[in-house]
Amino acid sequence: MPSRSRTSNLSDEAEEPHNLLVWKSMKPKPLRNADFPAPRKINESDFKHLCKISEIQPSDHKITKKWLDELVTDFDVWMKGERLQLDRASDRDRLKTALSNTEKAAKRIRNLGPSGRRATRVISASVAPMLAARWLNEKFPDDDLTPQRSKLPSAQGSRTSTRTPQRAPEYFIEEKSLEARMDFVRQRSVETTIAALNEIIGGLERSIRSLALQPGSRGGRKPTMFRHFLIINLAEIWSRLGAQLS
């Protein structure tokens, strides 16, 4: 008897993985927004059957059909618009492409020869006003050409002495440093351009990391918004007909 029982238990254990696989194969697959087909207007035969089983009064058939057709039209436009929107994967690819192209641009500018370096001096007029004097000093701390701090100008019309104290604090004043910034970019055009591009590269790298931290970026079930809002709208039509929602 014990041996028979052991054999039976072994048989049950051997069948358990198979039963588990069968159960998994029968388990319904979670619906995704991509699984919902484009809506189509209900035909007359199906609509009559719907009215019959739902006990919709004949006097309400015409308006009910109108509401359902309008709902289908609105949902068709909405679903098509949503599916044309770029998804997270597309955005990630575009950010990575932008990052790669910016890195390539910095490398190509770094490898410019004498003629190319002289040509880049003209960017001073457009780039220098964008760059803060503090930023230039932080990126090029040992360069004597960087804009220097200056004392605050004395207030106009003040009754106090117009002389600025010798030990007054000094600041980077953008309005007073524009000429110095333009001169610096003109003399260090390649170095400044590469430094600015490196800032953009760092920002793009942070953007890609930030994208990976957004809700839903790690997978998992996405809310089936199409079904959700379809049910809400159908419930509203049902309520218009005077039926009680359960």
Order of alpha helices (4+ residues) and beta strands (2+ residues): alpha-alpha-alpha-alpha-alpha-alpha-alpha-beta-beta-alpha-alpha-alpha
